[in-house]
Each structure stands twice: as structure tokens, then as C-alpha cells.
């Protein structure tokens, strides 16, 4: 392994995020240059320098996502991912209670204290209607028919983890210090507090995530995460291994519905026939008054800052007519 001198105090300051920027960057560059075997060797050699507080880190899943959100440099992301994987192995298995030296051979010995197991719950919606599940953190899951949700009776202090098969809507209570992670096949969806849909089909081997409110991070295994805003979706195809972002379609508004005149017209108890004649000139659109409508019907309105669609709504509210806007004309019909 490449030689580099790091004493216990230096490593303590690293795990406690107390290094200066030059020290931090130097350590990041060195760790990033190591192979996985060398990184493991480094961990084995210096595990005794890690204190209980250092091991009790936030969720490595969200740490990685948060780093990406904040657009940290690539070397820092690489090392944080490595540290996150180490923590993910150590923390669920035991609580690190201290390091003592063996009196026989001076080798470091790690004292392990078993944690109380948390009861896992598994709910399958076997009905035809949706089923609402209230989680212990007050988050709410609306489970669709045939879907299965697995989750702990009580979440951990540093993270909230669940798994889903099928379709569900999540309304997550916001917690800055504790991420909310849903596993669905090969995909992990991570949030702090937002609302979104997940649909994971084991048959089609596809997973879709769609955001209603907030911001959502979606990640497939070790691939870079993508982030979704309201209205955006992500689709993962297990067969191709491709995770793609889908933006909502932008439907073009009908030009007649949004066009506004340069000047304003005002009508006071004016016949509908005269109003239509002036509107045709101002909005440069053909307006057809249907058979059966009294052309003497009186209207009072103005066009200031209004589209033709808004004006037509005002006409409909004053006299018994309906209307239809087509590509180049408006047809007014008796109601």
C-alpha cells in the first residue's frame, strides 16, 4: 500500500470534520488513489482510531446524495462513498463501544454490544381499494391494490428505510437529520420530506418514480443519482440497466386562448352582434354567431388585459350561450 503518515489525532479530526481544507484535500486525493484492497487494509490498520461518535454517522445513502446535490468534487464523493460502504457494514451489525489493547499480544480488540432487534412489519394490500399505512414518524403511505410494503416498527435514529413491491404514494414527514429511503428492486429513492409515487413491477422489471412535491433523489445501485422536481419522473429498466429522467410534456397553449389585445374595448349594454364584430377586429379571429341566438342580447364587459377565451367566458356567464374555440375561429352556440 502507498505510504502515507496519518496519526490517531489526524484521523480523529478527519472523522469529526475538523480538518483544514488543504489537509482534507490531501487525504481525499490519497484515499481516492488506493485500490479497494488497499482501502480495506487502511481500514483494518486504523479502525482503532475511530471513536463511537465517529461510527454513528448519518445514513451513507443520503450522505452520497447530499454530496451530489451540493456538487462536491469527484474525489470527495469517491471517498465518502467508500466510507459510507464501510459504515453500512459496521453500524447495522453492532455498536462500537471502544477499543482496548490485548494484554497478550498488543493487538487491537473491538468490544461489540448487541443492539435490540427492531420488529419488521410487512403489509400486503390484498383488497381492491387503496390501503393507507401511517408510519411511526407520521409519514403516510397509500398502498395500491396488490402492493407490499416492508418497514420497521420503529425507524432508526439516523435513517428511515422501507422496501416496496408494487405501487404506492408516499407523503413523507420532513426531517432534515434523517433521510427517508425506499428500496424497490435495484432502485433506491431518497428524500428528506416530500410526496411522490413509486411503481415497481417484478413482472415487467421496471420501476417508475414520479414527484408530486419537493425534491427526490433516485439511484440505481452504484450509478450516479438523478434528482427529480415536481412533475418529473424517472424510469428504470432492469433488463437494460438504464435509469432515465422523464420531464413532463409541455403542452402548447392555443394561441387564441392566450392572445391579448394591444388596446382595450369597453361595452355597456351593447348587443352581442356588435360586440362580436368588434372582438373579431381586435383579436383578428372569425367569430360565428350560431342560429337561434338573439343578436340583440345585451352585454357589458371590457377586454383590458384579457385573452379572447376569458372574454368568451364572461359572455357565456351573461347570456345563455356556449362556445367552442377551434384552430382559427370561435363558434357561439345557444345553450
BELWO-V979898 format. One record per residue. RES is the residue in one small letter. SS is DSSP state (~ for helix, > for strand, _ for the rest). OMEGA is omega in whole degrees, -180 to 180 (999 if undefined). D_CENTER is the distance of its C-alpha to the mean C-alpha in Angstrom with 2 decimals. Layout:
RES/SS/OMEGA/D_CENTER + RES/SS/OMEGA/D_CENTER
//
This chain:
x/_/-179/40.24 + x/_/-175/40.26 + x/_/175/42.03 + x/_/-175/40.28 + x/_/175/41.45 + x/_/180/39.00 + x/_/-175/40.64 + x/~/-179/39.28 + x/~/178/38.80 + x/~/-179/36.86 + x/~/177/34.45 + x/~/180/34.14 + x/~/177/33.23 + x/~/-178/30.66 + x/~/178/28.90 + x/_/178/29.19 + x/_/-179/27.72 + x/_/-179/31.12 + x/_/172/32.07 + x/_/-178/32.98 + x/~/178/31.05 + x/~/178/33.90 + x/~/-179/34.15 + x/~/-178/30.44 + x/~/179/30.42 + x/~/180/33.60 + x/~/179/32.21 + x/~/-178/28.99 + x/~/-179/31.10 + x/~/-180/33.45 + x/~/-180/30.94 + x/~/-178/29.10 + x/_/-177/32.50 + x/_/172/33.15 + x/_/177/32.92 + x/~/180/31.07 + x/~/179/34.55 + x/~/176/35.43 + x/~/179/32.24 + x/~/178/33.10 + x/~/177/36.63 + x/~/179/35.51 + x/~/-179/33.50 + x/~/-176/36.54 + x/~/-172/38.83 + x/~/-179/36.92 + x/~/-179/35.20 + x/~/180/37.91 + x/~/-178/36.73 + x/_/-179/33.40 + x/_/177/33.72 + x/~/-179/32.12 + x/~/-179/29.89 + x/~/-179/28.78 + x/~/-178/27.69 + x/_/-178/25.67 + x/_/175/22.67 + x/_/-178/19.02 + x/_/179/16.85 + x/~/180/17.35 + x/~/-177/14.02 + x/~/175/12.19 + x/~/-179/15.21 + x/~/-179/14.68 + x/~/-179/11.08 + x/~/177/12.34 + x/~/-179/15.35 + x/~/178/13.60 + x/~/-179/11.73 + x/_/176/15.24 + x/_/176/16.78 + x/_/-180/19.40 + x/_/-172/22.29 + x/~/-179/22.43 + x/~/179/25.10 + x/~/179/23.24 + x/~/-179/20.15 + x/~/-177/22.69 + x/~/178/24.46 + x/~/176/21.54 + x/~/179/20.38 + x/~/179/24.01 + x/~/179/24.29 + x/~/179/21.12 + x/~/177/22.68 + x/~/-179/25.92 + x/~/-179/24.45 + x/~/178/22.58 + x/~/-173/26.06 + x/~/-168/28.03 + x/~/-178/26.16 + x/~/-175/25.64 + x/~/-174/29.28 + x/_/172/31.07 + x/>/-178/31.35 + x/>/-171/33.06 + x/>/180/36.03 + x/>/178/38.12 + x/>/178/40.09 + x/>/179/43.86 + x/>/177/46.48 + x/_/-180/48.54 + x/_/-176/52.19 + x/_/-172/53.33 + x/_/178/51.62 + x/_/177/49.52 + x/_/-180/46.37 + x/>/178/43.14 + x/>/-180/42.31 + x/>/178/38.95 + x/>/-176/39.34 + x/>/175/36.74 + x/>/-177/36.15 + x/_/178/34.55 + x/_/179/31.78 + x/_/-178/31.92 + x/_/179/29.93 + x/_/-178/27.22 + x/_/179/27.69 + x/>/179/25.06 + x/>/180/24.53 + x/>/-177/23.99 + x/>/176/23.66 + x/>/177/24.29 + x/_/-178/24.37 + x/_/179/27.71 + x/_/-179/28.25 + x/_/178/27.62 + x/_/178/25.59 + x/_/-179/22.17 + x/>/-178/22.34 + x/>/179/20.63 + x/>/177/20.15 + x/>/-179/20.07 + x/_/-174/19.03 + x/_/177/21.12 + x/_/-179/18.61 + x/_/171/18.61 + x/_/-176/15.19 + x/>/179/15.84 + x/>/175/15.27 + x/>/-173/16.86 + x/>/179/18.26 + x/_/-179/19.63 + x/_/178/23.17 + x/_/-177/23.79 + x/_/179/20.54 + x/>/178/20.85 + x/>/176/18.83 + x/>/-176/20.11 + x/>/180/19.51 + x/>/177/21.81 + x/_/176/23.99 + x/_/-179/23.12 + x/_/176/20.20 + x/_/-178/21.22 + x/_/-174/21.72 + x/_/-179/19.21 + x/>/177/16.35 + x/>/-174/15.21 + x/>/179/15.22 + x/>/172/15.46 + x/>/-174/16.08 + x/>/168/15.97 + x/>/-177/18.32 + x/>/-174/18.09 + x/>/178/15.86 + x/>/174/14.27 + x/>/-177/12.28 + x/>/173/10.70 + x/>/-166/11.39 + x/_/175/10.83 + x/_/-177/13.36 + x/_/173/12.48 + x/_/-176/14.32 + x/_/-174/14.45 + x/_/-176/16.62 + x/_/-178/15.08 + x/>/180/11.74 + x/>/-172/10.59 + x/>/178/10.61 + x/>/176/11.10 + x/>/177/13.48 + x/>/-174/14.36 + x/_/-179/17.19 + x/_/-173/16.56 + x/>/173/12.77 + x/>/178/10.77 + x/>/-173/7.19 + x/>/178/6.86 + x/>/170/5.95 + x/_/178/8.94 + x/_/-176/8.95 + x/_/176/7.12 + x/>/-174/7.81 + x/>/175/6.90 + x/>/169/9.46 + x/>/176/10.46 + x/>/-180/13.89 + x/>/179/15.77 + x/>/178/19.37 + x/_/-179/21.85 + x/_/-179/24.39 + x/_/-180/22.76 + x/_/178/20.87 + x/>/177/17.71 + x/>/177/14.11 + x/>/178/11.74 + x/>/178/8.11 + x/>/-174/7.67 + x/>/173/5.69 + x/>/178/8.49 + x/>/176/7.91 + x/_/-178/6.34 + x/_/-174/3.91 + x/>/173/1.32 + x/>/-179/4.85 + x/>/-175/6.96 + x/>/176/10.64 + x/>/179/13.94 + x/_/-176/16.67 + x/_/179/17.74 + x/_/179/16.48 + x/_/180/14.49 + x/_/171/10.70 + x/>/-175/8.93 + x/>/-174/6.12 + x/>/175/4.86 + x/_/-178/6.24 + x/_/-179/7.90 + x/_/-180/10.05 + x/_/-178/8.73 + x/>/172/8.81 + x/>/179/9.50 + x/>/178/12.81 + x/>/177/14.56 + x/>/-176/18.33 + x/_/-178/19.97 + x/_/-180/23.34 + x/_/-177/22.63 + x/_/-174/20.11 + x/>/174/18.05 + x/>/-175/14.28 + x/>/179/13.79 + x/>/-179/11.51 + x/>/179/12.72 + x/_/-179/12.98 + x/_/178/14.44 + x/_/177/18.21 + x/_/-179/20.06 + x/_/179/23.05 + x/_/179/26.08 + x/_/178/27.79 + x/_/-177/31.44 + x/~/180/33.54 + x/~/-177/35.94 + x/~/-177/33.24 + x/~/-178/32.15 + x/_/178/35.46 + x/>/-178/37.19 + x/_/179/40.90 + x/_/178/42.29 + x/_/-177/44.74 + x/_/174/44.76 + x/_/179/47.09 + x/>/-179/48.35 + x/>/179/50.09 + x/>/-178/52.11 + x/>/-180/53.59 + x/>/-179/53.67 + x/>/-179/54.19 + x/~/179/51.22 + x/~/179/53.21 + x/~/179/53.63 + x/~/-179/50.00 + x/~/-180/48.84 + x/~/180/51.32 + x/~/179/49.97 + x/~/179/46.33 + x/~/-179/47.10 + x/~/-175/48.56 + x/~/-177/45.85 + x/~/179/42.82 + x/_/-180/44.81 + x/_/178/43.94 + x/>/178/46.24 + x/>/-177/46.26 + x/>/177/48.29 + x/>/-173/49.81 + x/_/177/50.23 + x/_/179/53.48 + x/_/178/54.20 + x/_/179/52.67 + x/_/-178/55.25 + x/_/-179/55.15 + x/_/178/56.59 + x/_/-174/53.59 + x/>/179/52.89 + x/>/173/49.61 + x/>/-179/48.63 + x/>/173/45.54 + x/>/-174/44.46 + x/_/-175/42.09 + x/_/176/41.01 + x/_/-175/37.40 + x/_/172/36.82 + x/>/179/35.85 + x/~/179/38.24 + x/~/178/35.80 + x/~/179/35.83 + x/~/-180/39.62 + x/~/177/39.96 + x/~/179/38.03 + x/~/177/40.52 + x/~/-180/43.40 + x/~/-179/42.17 + x/~/-178/41.98 + x/~/-178/45.57 + x/_/-175/47.42 + x/_/178/47.10 + x/>/169/45.45 + x/>/-178/42.28 + x/>/178/41.07 + x/>/179/39.25 + x/>/177/37.90 + x/_/-174/38.35 + x/_/-174/38.04 + x/_/-177/41.11 + x/>/177/42.57 + x/>/179/42.21 + x/>/178/44.20 + x/>/-176/45.21 + x/>/175/46.38 + x/>/-176/48.13 + x/_/999/45.98
//
